[in-house]
Amino acid sequence: MFDTFSDAATHPGRSPSLHAASMARLPPRAVGRAIEYIHANLADSVRLEDIAGAVGLSVFHFSRTFRDTTGLAPHRYLIGARIERVKALLLDSGLSLAAIAEEAGFSDQSHMSKVFKRLAGMTPKHFRDSRGTAFAVSSRIDDGKGNGYAA
């Protein structure tokens, strides 16, 4: 009857359709403020409490409504933004991997490399050496007729 145990525990008697209909979404301005805060503070330790405070919501309410609005949990969005920053720095700077990790807010080069490989499918060094073309090729879909389409 309920999607998760927590739904049943926190909303006894509420049907799933009513729960789905009452899901709150962040107003576009609040989403924009949260995303601006994340990007402005990528190199720092970004805590959920800080992002929620920038939007003026409790941590629980912000986390739930951010996920409902964007489709991503705040931490997952933060990690994705950090990886995009790493990609830009790999292609546009001569910084060492350790310096890039620090600039993008990772605790160290090893952590950055592990997360990068998991999300991008290759190591940061391979991405830099290929100038990003290997990533661009791997994110294309071939229709079998030699036509590639962006995924």
C-alpha positions, 0 to 999 in steps of 0.5 A: 500500500505504501512505497516505503515503511517511512511513509506508512510510519509517518502518515498512517491512514494517508493513501499513497495518491494523497501523499504524491499529490501533497509533495511540495516543490521548491519555488524556482527562485529557491531552487536557483538560490540553492544551486547558486549557493552550491556553485559559489561554494564548491571549493569549500565544505558545503553542508546540507544545513548551509544550503537549507539556511541559504534558502530559508528552510529546515534541513529536512524540508529542504532536502525533501523538496529539493529532491522532489523538484530536481530529481536529485538529492542535494548531495548528489547534485553537489557531487555532480557539480564538483565533477563538472568543475573537475572536467572544466579544470582538467581541460582548461588548466594545467593544474595538478590533479591534487590542486584540481581536487582541492579547487573542486572541494574534494578532500583529496586527489584519491577521493576525486579520482574515485568519484570521477571514474565512477561518474565519468567512466574514466580516470581524470588523467585519461579524460585530460589526455583525451581532451574530453573527446573520449567522454564525448564519444562515450556519451553518444548513441550509435543508431547502427547506420553510422549516425551518432546522437547525443545521449 
